[in-house]
Amino acid sequence: MKAWYLIYCKSRGEARAQQNLALQQIETYLPTYPEEKKVKGELTVKRVSLFPSYLFAYFDPNITSVAKIHNTRGVVRIVGCKELMTPIDDSVIHAIKMREHKMLSSKLASSSSSAVEPEPKLNQGDKVCFTKGPFAELEGIFDEENGEKRCFVLFELMGKQQRVIVDKDTIQSVKKHD
């Protein structure tokens, strides 16, 4: 039966793997988010992979050979493919697609944002909540700063604690209520 599976790709090779899987008529989904960058003084928006080095593929392992996917250019392996394939529930993919769409819609609806009052300094271990972007409304733990505008946040994803790099303006401290 067809299901979604998580594919681990070569570094920065998601697009290549996606293209080569498409040539084999395998449906894929690569979640992205818009990232604003200043290039030569102009603000540009670039689509960036939500899960670097990962993409989702929709196929039936009884029809499509797992070896064929493992041998696809850009693909390293199917995650969780040892003895039993671990499919990802359709509701998870649907939720990611909905968040991606919501985030893209809000990004298009908002014009260049005016200066926002800076968030108080966060300390390692502080609980934070994502206010916008693909992880909006999820909570995590602030890990450390990475430059002036970015930081590392730890949160639960696919059953494991993951360390992701995000823009500082996408998180805020969760107020402790005593």
Secondary structure as UniProt FT lines:
FT   STRAND          3..9
FT   TURN            11..12
FT   HELIX           14..23
FT   TURN            24..25
FT   STRAND          27..29
FT   STRAND          32..39
FT   TURN            40..41
FT   STRAND          42..49
FT   TURN            52..53
FT   STRAND          54..59
FT   TURN            61..63
FT   HELIX           66..70
FT   TURN            73..74
FT   STRAND          75..78
FT   TURN            79..80
FT   HELIX           90..109
FT   TURN            124..125
FT   STRAND          127..130
FT   TURN            134..137
FT   STRAND          139..146
FT   TURN            147..149
FT   STRAND          150..157
FT   TURN            158..159
FT   STRAND          160..167
FT   HELIX           168..170
FT   STRAND          171..173
//
